[in-house]
Amino acid sequence: MKMANHPRPGDIIQESLDELNVSLREFARAMEIAPSTASRLLTGKSSFDARNGN
């Protein structure tokens, strides 16, 4: 059975940011997180949980 290749959450968010012309720094400021944290989230180097914000 072939495994599904689902997009990562960071890829979906990055695509939306690109379409809206929103920079990483603007995204980080809006989310109240450091730009380095935003970068790690978008590249998949850090995980997050939408249920509790971690």
URCORJO-V782317 format. One line per field, one symbol per residue. ss: DSSP state (h for helix, s for strand, l for the rest). phi: phi as a letter, one per 30 degrees, with the letter a starting at -180 (. if undefined). A space follows every 10 residues. Layout:
ss=???
phi=???
//
This chain:
ss=llllllllhh hhhhhhhhhh lllhhhhhhh hlllhhhhhh hhhlllllll llll
phi=.dddcddded dddddddddc hcdedddddd dhbdeddddd ddcidbcbbd dbic
//
